[in-house]
């Protein structure tokens, strides 16, 4: 998701609803309000990250393999979640989330059996 960026978003210090599909009524850090589409948009409609991946922020939350839990202290690169648990991590926010949820470092969470129109997943092959 972050694709090497050190800023809150892979797009920089802020993100707009032209770059990602989130609820534009709730912008990040005083940014100007934007569109609220109230549904998903076509994949690839926003701005890709540095690795060419689209919709890593907004559109739908992406279920992650990580169990939700605290990280160990200090600065980290690509940290792993808890070794076990009952709640999985979601990243990226969705069309129904505020811009803060679309930040690269933000982790949502829910039980693995949860599902709705705000969730999705991305198949990745190493």
C-alpha positions as CSV (number, residue, x, y, z in Angstrom):
1,X,0.0,0.0,0.0
2,X,2.6,2.5,1.1
3,X,4.9,1.5,-1.8
4,X,8.0,3.2,-0.3
5,X,6.2,6.5,0.6
6,X,6.9,8.0,4.1
7,X,3.9,10.4,3.9
8,X,0.4,9.6,5.3
9,X,-0.8,8.6,1.9
10,X,1.0,7.1,-1.1
11,X,-0.2,10.3,-2.9
12,X,1.6,12.5,-0.4
13,X,0.5,14.4,2.7
14,X,-3.1,14.5,1.6
15,X,-5.5,12.7,-0.7
16,X,-8.5,13.9,-2.7
17,X,-11.6,12.1,-4.0
18,X,-10.1,12.3,-7.5
19,X,-7.3,10.1,-6.3
20,X,-9.2,7.7,-4.1
21,X,-12.9,6.8,-3.5
22,X,-13.8,7.7,0.1
23,X,-16.5,9.8,1.7
24,X,-15.5,13.3,0.6
25,X,-17.6,14.8,3.3
26,X,-14.8,13.8,5.7
27,X,-11.5,15.0,4.3
28,X,-8.1,14.6,6.0
29,X,-6.5,17.3,8.0
30,X,-8.6,20.2,6.8
31,X,-8.5,19.3,3.1
32,X,-11.3,20.6,0.9
33,X,-14.4,18.4,0.8
34,X,-14.9,16.2,-2.2
35,X,-17.2,13.8,-3.9
36,X,-19.2,11.2,-2.0
37,X,-20.1,8.6,-4.6
38,X,-22.0,6.3,-2.2
39,X,-20.7,3.2,-4.1
40,X,-17.6,1.6,-5.5
41,X,-16.0,2.9,-8.6
42,X,-14.4,1.0,-11.4
43,X,-11.0,-0.4,-10.5
44,X,-8.2,1.8,-11.8
45,X,-10.3,5.1,-11.6
46,X,-7.9,6.7,-9.0
47,X,-4.2,7.2,-8.7
48,X,-1.9,4.2,-8.6
49,X,0.8,3.8,-6.0
50,X,4.5,3.7,-6.9
51,X,4.2,0.0,-7.7
52,X,1.4,0.6,-10.2
53,X,-1.3,-0.8,-7.9
54,X,-4.7,1.0,-8.1
55,X,-7.2,1.5,-5.3
56,X,-4.9,0.8,-2.4
57,X,-6.7,3.7,-0.6
58,X,-10.5,3.9,-0.7
59,X,-13.0,1.9,-2.8
60,X,-13.2,-1.2,-0.5
61,X,-11.4,-2.2,2.7
62,X,-9.0,-4.9,1.9
63,X,-8.9,-7.9,4.2
64,X,-5.3,-8.7,5.2
65,X,-3.7,-11.9,6.4
66,X,-2.4,-10.2,9.6
67,X,-4.1,-10.8,12.9
68,X,-5.0,-7.5,14.6
69,X,-2.7,-6.7,17.6
70,X,-0.2,-4.2,18.8
71,X,3.2,-3.8,17.2
72,X,6.4,-3.9,19.1
73,X,7.9,-0.4,19.9
74,X,10.1,1.7,17.7
75,X,10.2,2.5,14.1
76,X,9.4,-0.4,11.8
77,X,9.4,-1.3,8.1
78,X,6.7,-3.7,7.0
79,X,5.7,-4.9,10.5
80,X,3.7,-8.0,11.1
81,X,0.6,-8.2,13.3
82,X,0.1,-10.6,16.2
83,X,1.1,-14.2,15.7
84,X,-2.5,-15.4,16.4
85,X,-5.8,-13.9,17.3
86,X,-9.5,-13.7,16.5
87,X,-9.7,-10.4,14.6
88,X,-8.2,-9.7,11.1
89,X,-6.7,-6.4,9.8
90,X,-8.4,-4.4,7.1
91,X,-6.5,-1.6,5.3
92,X,-7.2,1.2,2.9
93,X,-10.6,2.4,3.9
94,X,-13.6,2.3,1.6
95,X,-16.1,4.4,-0.4
96,X,-18.1,4.8,2.9
97,X,-15.1,5.7,5.1
98,X,-13.4,9.1,5.9
99,X,-10.1,10.0,4.4
100,X,-8.2,9.3,7.7
101,X,-9.1,5.6,7.2
102,X,-7.4,5.7,3.8
103,X,-4.0,6.6,5.3
104,X,-1.3,4.0,4.6
105,X,-0.7,3.4,8.4
106,X,-4.3,3.0,9.4
107,X,-5.5,-0.4,10.3
108,X,-9.2,-1.3,10.6
109,X,-10.3,-4.7,12.0
110,X,-13.1,-7.1,12.2
111,X,-13.9,-10.8,12.8
112,X,-13.0,-13.0,9.8
113,X,-16.6,-14.0,9.2
114,X,-17.7,-10.4,8.7
115,X,-18.7,-9.3,5.2
116,X,-20.5,-6.4,3.5
117,X,-20.3,-4.0,0.5
118,X,-17.4,-2.1,2.0
119,X,-15.0,-5.1,2.0
120,X,-12.8,-6.8,-0.6
121,X,-9.5,-8.5,-0.9
122,X,-6.6,-8.5,-3.4
123,X,-4.8,-11.6,-4.5
124,X,-1.1,-11.2,-4.5
125,X,1.5,-13.6,-5.8
126,X,5.1,-13.1,-4.6
